[in-house]
Amino acid sequence: MASFTGTLPNLPYEEYIYVQKGRRSGRMGDGMENTEVYGYVRVSTREQNEDRQRIALLKMGVPEKNIYMDKLSGKDFNRPQYQKLLKKLDSNAVLCVKSIDRLGRNYADLNEQWRVITKAKGADIVVIDMPLLDTRREKNLLGTLISDIVLALLSYVAENERMNIRQRQAEGIAAAKARGVKFGRPEMPYPDNFREVYSEWRKKKLTLMQAAEACGMPAGTFYEKARKIEKGNGTFPA
């Protein structure tokens, strides 16, 4: 289990005491004293600092031993610690996350996981940054409907924004290519003996492997450069 240890970052004294009490007691307020409370933290491989999420969960009273963390993308739910956490949830459990995108980013998958947790397993979910996404409130048809609608709306907006970002990136790359900007590795220059070796290869006096070795490059690279010359009607680069 991925649980947190060590000291907390510098906090105001009152906040530090509050967190420490939650650490020791493992109890939560708001009518959750008799439930098993879990927390989930997710950071991408590019964002290594999980302190903000961890502190928020501790302030909610989530015991450190019940906090699971993945350092993976939120594009799907194939995350080892999340899968371990999922097996712990039942009708007497509450899952806390700081924000909905920490749970997941894919609209369809997120809605399916929400259904699994709240319907199939019967657990509650508390999204700290979004009080409307708290399934403990209004345990009736209206409360469930409100949570489901808010979740669907937030998930749709988040995924739509990601699609727009990808589209803008693709458009930016296309525009840069149109301006002649080169992407990827710089092309390997032609060696001084390429013309001579190429000519011998074309006359079948050398195999592809021999020609590539003579030019000090992989066979695939030699072949691609030879193809470019042939497409240019046998014109060698300057």
C-alpha positions in Angstrom: 0.0 0.0 0.0 1.3 3.5 -0.9 0.9 5.4 2.4 2.6 8.6 3.4 5.2 8.9 6.1 7.6 11.6 7.3 6.9 15.2 8.3 4.5 17.6 6.8 5.7 20.8 5.0 5.6 24.0 7.0 2.0 24.8 8.0 0.4 27.3 10.3 0.4 26.0 13.8 -3.4 25.6 14.0 -3.5 23.7 10.7 -0.6 21.5 11.7 -2.4 20.5 15.0 -5.6 19.8 13.1 -3.8 17.5 10.6 -2.0 15.7 13.4 -5.3 15.0 15.2 -6.7 13.5 12.0 -3.5 11.4 11.6 -3.8 9.9 15.1 -7.6 9.4 15.3 -8.4 8.3 11.8 -11.8 9.7 12.4 -13.8 12.0 10.2 -16.6 14.4 11.0 -19.9 15.0 9.1 -21.4 11.7 10.3 -18.5 9.5 9.1 -17.1 8.4 12.4 -18.3 4.8 11.9 -17.0 4.4 8.3 -13.7 3.3 6.9 -12.3 6.4 5.1 -9.8 6.2 2.2 -8.0 8.8 0.2 -6.6 8.8 -3.3 -3.8 10.9 -4.6 -2.6 11.1 -8.2 0.2 13.1 -9.7 1.6 12.8 -13.2 5.2 11.8 -13.8 5.9 15.5 -14.6 4.3 16.8 -11.4 6.1 15.2 -8.5 4.7 17.3 -5.6 1.7 15.6 -4.0 1.8 17.6 -0.7 -1.3 19.7 -1.5 -3.5 16.7 -2.1 -2.0 14.8 0.9 -2.6 17.7 3.3 -6.2 18.2 2.1 -6.9 14.5 2.8 -5.3 14.6 6.2 -7.4 17.6 7.1 -10.5 15.6 6.2 -9.4 13.0 8.7 -8.2 10.3 6.3 -5.6 8.1 8.1 -2.3 8.0 6.4 -2.4 4.2 6.1 -5.5 4.6 4.0 -4.1 7.0 1.5 -3.2 5.5 -1.9 -1.1 7.3 -4.5 -0.3 6.7 -8.1 2.3 8.7 -10.1 0.7 8.1 -13.5 -1.3 9.8 -16.1 -5.1 10.1 -15.5 -6.0 9.0 -19.1 -7.3 5.6 -17.8 -7.7 3.6 -14.6 -5.0 1.0 -15.2 -3.1 2.2 -12.1 -1.8 -0.2 -9.5 -2.6 1.7 -6.3 -6.0 2.7 -7.6 -6.9 -0.9 -8.3 -5.8 -1.9 -4.8 -7.9 0.8 -3.3 -10.9 -0.2 -5.4 -10.8 -3.7 -3.8 -11.1 -2.1 -0.3 -14.3 -0.1 -1.0 -17.7 -1.4 0.2 -20.9 0.0 1.6 -19.2 1.1 4.8 -16.4 3.0 3.0 -15.9 6.6 1.9 -13.4 7.6 -0.8 -12.0 11.2 -0.6 -10.2 13.0 -3.4 -9.1 16.6 -3.6 -10.5 17.2 -7.1 -12.3 15.1 -9.7 -9.4 15.2 -12.2 -7.2 13.5 -9.6 -9.5 10.5 -9.9 -9.5 10.5 -13.7 -9.6 12.6 -16.8 -11.3 10.4 -19.4 -15.1 11.3 -19.5 -16.5 7.8 -20.3 -14.1 6.0 -17.9 -14.6 8.4 -15.1 -18.4 8.1 -15.2 -18.1 4.3 -15.3 -15.8 4.3 -12.2 -18.1 6.6 -10.4 -20.9 4.1 -11.1 -18.8 1.2 -9.9 -17.8 2.9 -6.7 -21.2 4.4 -5.7 -23.6 1.8 -7.2 -21.9 -1.5 -7.5 -19.8 -1.2 -4.3 -22.2 1.1 -2.5 -19.4 3.4 -1.2 -19.6 7.2 -0.9 -17.3 9.7 -2.7 -16.3 13.1 -1.4 -14.6 15.5 -3.8 -13.1 18.2 -1.5 -12.9 21.0 -4.0 -16.5 20.4 -5.2 -19.0 20.1 -2.3 -21.8 19.2 -4.7 -19.9 16.0 -5.5 -20.4 14.5 -2.0 -22.6 11.5 -2.2 -23.2 11.5 1.6 -25.5 14.5 1.2 -29.1 14.1 0.4 -29.1 10.3 0.3 -32.2 10.2 -2.0 -33.0 10.2 -5.7 -32.6 14.0 -5.9 -29.2 14.0 -4.3 -28.0 11.2 -6.5 -29.3 12.9 -9.6 -27.6 16.2 -8.7 -24.2 14.4 -8.1 -24.5 12.5 -11.4 -25.4 15.7 -13.4 -22.6 17.7 -11.9 -20.1 14.9 -12.5 -21.2 14.5 -16.1 -20.9 18.2 -16.7 -17.5 18.6 -15.1 -16.2 15.5 -16.9 -17.5 16.7 -20.3 -16.0 20.2 -19.9 -12.6 18.7 -18.8 -12.4 16.3 -21.7 -13.6 18.9 -24.2 -10.8 21.2 -23.0 -8.2 18.4 -23.5 -9.5 17.8 -27.0 -9.2 21.5 -27.8 -5.7 21.6 -26.4 -4.7 18.6 -28.6 -6.3 20.3 -31.6 -4.5 23.5 -31.0 -1.2 21.6 -30.7 -1.9 19.8 -33.9 -2.7 23.0 -35.7 0.4 24.7 -34.3 2.6 21.8 -35.5 1.0 21.9 -39.0 1.5 25.7 -39.2 5.2 25.3 -38.1 5.8 22.6 -40.7 4.3 24.8 -43.4 6.8 27.5 -42.4 9.6 24.9 -42.8 10.2 24.2 -39.2 11.8 20.7 -38.8 10.7 18.4 -36.0 12.5 15.4 -34.5 16.2 14.5 -34.8 18.3 16.5 -37.3 19.0 14.5 -40.4 22.3 12.7 -40.6 24.6 14.4 -43.1 25.8 12.5 -46.2 29.4 11.2 -45.6 32.1 12.3 -48.0 32.3 8.9 -49.6 28.5 8.4 -50.1 28.5 9.2 -53.9 31.2 6.6 -54.5 29.6 3.9 -52.3 26.2 4.6 -53.6 27.5 4.1 -57.2 29.1 0.8 -56.2 25.9 -0.3 -54.5 23.8 0.5 -57.5 26.1 -1.6 -59.7 25.5 -4.4 -57.2 29.2 -4.5 -56.4 28.3 -4.0 -52.7 25.4 -5.3 -50.6 23.2 -3.0 -48.7 25.0 -3.9 -45.4 28.4 -3.4 -46.9 27.5 -0.1 -48.4 26.0 1.1 -45.1 29.0 -0.1 -43.1 31.3 1.7 -45.6 29.4 4.9 -44.9 29.3 4.4 -41.1 25.5 4.4 -40.9 22.7 1.9 -40.3 21.4 0.0 -43.3 18.0 1.7 -43.1 19.5 5.2 -43.1 21.7 4.4 -46.1 18.7 3.0 -47.9 16.5 6.1 -47.1 19.2 8.4 -48.3 19.6 6.4 -51.5 15.9 6.5 -52.1 15.9 10.3 -51.8 18.6 10.5 -54.4 16.7 8.3 -56.7 13.5 10.3 -56.2 15.5 13.4 -57.2 16.5 11.8 -60.5 19.9 10.8 -59.2 20.8 14.3 -58.0 23.2 14.2 -55.1 22.9 16.9 -52.4 25.4 19.7 -52.4 
